[in-house]
Amino acid sequence: MKLRPLFFVTFALCAGLLAAAQPTHTLKEVKGPPKGLSEKIAAEMNPAGWSVVTPDGPVVEIWFAKGIEVKPGFSPSFNVKYPFQPGQLVGALNVPEKSGFTDFRGQELPAGAYTLRYGQQPEDGNHIGTSATADFLLALPAKVDTDTKPIAGFDPLSEKSAASIPGGTHPAIFSLLPVEKKAEKPGLVHNEDRDYRILEATVDGKAKDKAMPVPVRLIVIGRSEV
């Protein structure tokens, strides 16, 4: 009889450890593209996207574009690691109802569809130490971003992205991290030190009509500490 309490305590501890070991965020393939994109932009998206799911349901869904033009002969610099052109269409995302999804600055995005365009962090004193790289994806409301052409100029891109946040003045941003190694398949990695959920995938890049896959690491959930 004395062994029963010990058995139940051991069982409870094991159950608690198993529960703690279960990932709180998982990656699930979804068929798309999301509703709300213009026909032109929807046609540029890959048919499969990726949903970040918690026990309470999906938080955000992300698609990458097909055949993204990259800079031929690109060499990474200290701050810029990705061969994209500022203002270029890279993908799209969808925010489900009541998900409470936020960008890298902690700004909450209302439910709905958005485009994702590449941008680079300005080299000014307001952004020192906010990210390991200057590479970002900016979310733009799909209803105001309907053309596939690049958006020229930092200010127009930033202003259109800021419309993603009701009453906001800062663009909705998602940090791109340096790639440590190419992911064999899309996956969601947890950076425990900063509590980031990082989507690791390879996008369909091309340069002068030649395939040039580009591995990416995108912080989909997590906030800047600065």
C-alpha positions as CSV (number, residue, x, y, z in Angstrom):
1,M,0.0,0.0,0.0
2,K,2.9,2.4,0.7
3,L,4.0,2.1,-2.9
4,R,0.7,3.5,-4.4
5,P,1.4,7.2,-3.5
6,L,4.9,6.9,-5.0
7,F,3.5,5.3,-8.1
8,F,1.0,8.1,-8.7
9,V,3.6,10.8,-8.0
10,T,5.9,9.2,-10.5
11,F,3.1,8.8,-13.1
12,A,2.1,12.4,-12.6
13,L,5.7,13.6,-13.1
14,C,6.1,11.5,-16.2
15,A,2.9,12.8,-17.7
16,G,3.9,16.4,-16.9
17,L,7.3,15.9,-18.6
18,L,5.6,14.4,-21.7
19,A,3.2,17.3,-21.9
20,A,6.0,19.8,-21.5
21,A,7.9,18.0,-24.3
22,Q,5.0,18.5,-26.8
23,P,5.6,21.4,-29.1
24,T,3.3,24.3,-28.6
25,H,3.5,25.4,-32.2
26,T,3.5,23.1,-35.2
27,L,3.7,23.5,-38.9
28,K,0.9,22.2,-41.2
29,E,0.7,22.4,-45.0
30,V,-2.3,24.3,-46.3
31,K,-3.7,24.6,-49.8
32,G,-4.1,28.2,-51.0
33,P,-3.6,30.9,-51.9
34,P,-5.6,32.9,-49.2
35,K,-8.8,34.7,-50.1
36,G,-8.5,38.4,-50.5
37,L,-5.4,38.5,-52.8
38,S,-5.8,40.2,-56.2
39,E,-5.9,37.8,-59.2
40,K,-2.4,38.9,-60.3
41,I,-0.8,38.3,-56.9
42,A,-2.7,35.1,-56.2
43,A,-1.4,33.7,-59.5
44,E,2.2,34.3,-58.4
45,M,1.9,32.2,-55.2
46,N,2.8,28.6,-54.8
47,P,-0.3,26.4,-54.4
48,A,0.9,25.1,-51.0
49,G,1.4,27.3,-48.0
50,W,2.2,26.7,-44.3
51,S,0.1,27.2,-41.3
52,V,1.6,27.8,-37.8
53,V,-0.8,26.0,-35.4
54,T,-1.1,26.0,-31.6
55,P,-3.5,23.9,-29.5
56,D,-5.9,26.8,-29.7
57,G,-5.9,26.8,-33.5
58,P,-4.0,28.4,-36.5
59,V,-2.1,31.6,-35.8
60,V,-0.9,32.6,-39.2
61,E,-0.6,31.1,-42.7
62,I,2.3,31.9,-45.1
63,W,2.8,31.3,-48.8
64,F,5.9,32.1,-50.9
65,A,5.9,33.3,-54.5
66,K,6.9,31.2,-57.5
67,G,10.1,32.1,-59.5
68,I,11.2,35.0,-57.4
69,E,13.8,37.1,-59.3
70,V,17.1,37.2,-57.4
71,K,20.2,39.3,-58.0
72,P,22.6,37.3,-60.2
73,G,26.1,36.9,-58.7
74,F,24.9,38.2,-55.3
75,S,27.4,38.1,-52.4
76,P,26.1,38.5,-48.9
77,S,27.4,41.5,-47.0
78,F,27.7,42.1,-43.2
79,N,24.1,43.3,-42.9
80,V,22.4,42.0,-46.1
81,K,22.1,38.3,-46.5
82,Y,19.3,37.8,-49.0
83,P,19.5,38.4,-52.8
84,F,16.2,40.1,-53.2
85,Q,15.3,43.5,-54.5
86,P,13.7,46.0,-52.0
87,G,10.0,46.3,-52.7
88,Q,9.9,42.9,-54.4
89,L,6.9,40.5,-53.9
90,V,8.1,37.5,-52.0
91,G,5.0,36.0,-50.6
92,A,1.7,36.4,-48.8
93,L,0.2,35.7,-45.4
94,N,-3.2,35.2,-43.9
95,V,-4.2,36.1,-40.3
96,P,-7.1,34.0,-39.0
97,E,-9.9,35.5,-36.9
98,K,-9.1,36.1,-33.2
99,S,-5.5,34.7,-33.5
100,G,-3.9,37.8,-31.9
101,F,-1.0,37.5,-34.4
102,T,1.7,40.2,-34.1
103,D,4.7,41.3,-36.1
104,F,8.3,41.5,-35.0
105,R,7.6,44.8,-33.2
106,G,4.6,43.4,-31.3
107,Q,2.0,45.2,-33.5
108,E,-1.2,43.2,-33.9
109,L,-2.4,42.5,-37.4
110,P,-6.2,42.4,-38.0
111,A,-7.5,39.2,-39.5
112,G,-7.2,39.0,-43.3
113,A,-4.8,38.6,-46.2
114,Y,-1.6,40.5,-46.7
115,T,1.2,40.5,-49.2
116,L,4.8,40.1,-48.2
117,R,7.5,42.3,-49.8
118,Y,11.2,42.4,-49.2
119,G,12.7,45.5,-47.5
120,Q,15.9,46.5,-45.8
121,Q,16.2,48.2,-42.5
122,P,17.3,51.9,-42.8
123,E,20.8,52.7,-41.7
124,D,20.0,55.3,-39.1
125,G,20.3,55.6,-35.4
126,N,16.7,54.6,-34.7
127,H,17.3,50.9,-35.7
128,I,20.7,50.0,-34.1
129,G,20.6,46.6,-32.5
130,T,17.1,45.8,-33.5
131,S,18.0,42.8,-35.7
132,A,20.9,40.7,-36.7
133,T,20.5,41.6,-40.4
134,A,19.0,44.4,-42.4
135,D,16.7,41.9,-44.2
136,F,13.0,42.0,-43.5
137,L,9.7,41.1,-45.0
138,L,7.0,43.8,-44.8
139,A,3.3,42.9,-44.7
140,L,0.9,45.1,-46.8
141,P,-2.9,44.8,-46.8
142,A,-3.9,42.8,-49.8
143,K,-6.6,45.3,-50.6
144,V,-4.1,48.1,-51.2
145,D,-1.3,45.9,-52.8
146,T,-2.8,44.4,-55.9
147,D,0.1,44.5,-58.5
148,T,3.1,42.2,-58.7
149,K,5.5,44.9,-59.7
150,P,8.2,45.9,-57.2
151,I,7.3,49.0,-55.1
152,A,10.1,51.5,-55.6
153,G,11.4,53.6,-52.8
154,F,11.6,52.9,-49.0
155,D,8.9,55.5,-48.1
156,P,6.1,54.2,-50.4
157,L,6.8,50.7,-49.3
158,S,6.9,51.6,-45.6
159,E,3.7,53.8,-45.8
160,K,1.7,51.0,-47.5
161,S,2.9,48.5,-45.0
162,A,2.0,50.8,-42.1
163,A,-1.6,50.6,-43.3
164,S,-1.6,47.0,-41.9
165,I,-1.8,48.3,-38.4
166,P,-4.9,50.3,-37.5
167,G,-3.7,53.8,-36.6
168,G,-0.1,52.7,-37.0
169,T,2.8,54.7,-38.5
170,H,5.4,51.9,-38.6
171,P,5.4,49.2,-41.2
172,A,4.5,45.6,-40.2
173,I,7.8,43.8,-40.3
174,F,9.1,40.2,-40.0
175,S,12.8,39.6,-39.6
176,L,14.9,37.4,-41.9
177,L,17.8,35.7,-40.2
178,P,21.1,34.5,-41.6
179,V,20.8,30.9,-42.9
180,E,23.0,28.4,-41.1
181,K,22.2,25.5,-43.3
182,K,19.7,24.7,-46.0
183,A,16.5,23.1,-44.7
184,E,15.7,19.8,-46.4
185,K,12.0,20.5,-46.0
186,P,10.0,23.4,-44.4
187,G,10.1,23.3,-40.7
188,L,9.4,25.4,-37.6
189,V,12.3,25.9,-35.2
190,H,12.1,27.2,-31.7
191,N,14.8,29.6,-30.5
192,E,14.4,29.1,-26.8
193,D,16.7,32.0,-25.8
194,R,14.5,34.6,-27.4
195,D,11.3,32.5,-27.8
196,Y,11.2,32.9,-31.5
197,R,9.4,30.5,-33.9
198,I,11.4,30.5,-37.1
199,L,10.1,29.2,-40.4
200,E,12.9,27.5,-42.3
201,A,12.2,26.8,-45.9
202,T,13.6,27.2,-49.5
203,V,11.9,29.6,-51.9
204,D,11.8,29.3,-55.7
205,G,14.3,31.8,-56.8
206,K,15.6,32.4,-60.3
207,A,18.3,34.5,-62.0
208,K,18.3,35.1,-65.7
209,D,15.7,32.3,-66.1
210,K,17.9,29.8,-64.2
211,A,16.6,28.2,-61.1
212,M,18.3,29.5,-58.0
213,P,16.7,28.2,-54.8
214,V,17.0,30.6,-51.8
215,P,17.0,29.2,-48.3
216,V,15.2,31.5,-45.8
217,R,14.8,31.7,-42.1
218,L,11.8,33.9,-41.2
219,I,10.8,34.8,-37.6
220,V,7.1,34.3,-37.8
221,I,6.4,34.5,-34.1
222,G,8.6,36.5,-31.7
223,R,9.4,40.1,-30.9
224,S,12.4,42.3,-31.0
225,E,13.9,42.9,-27.6
226,V,14.9,46.5,-28.5
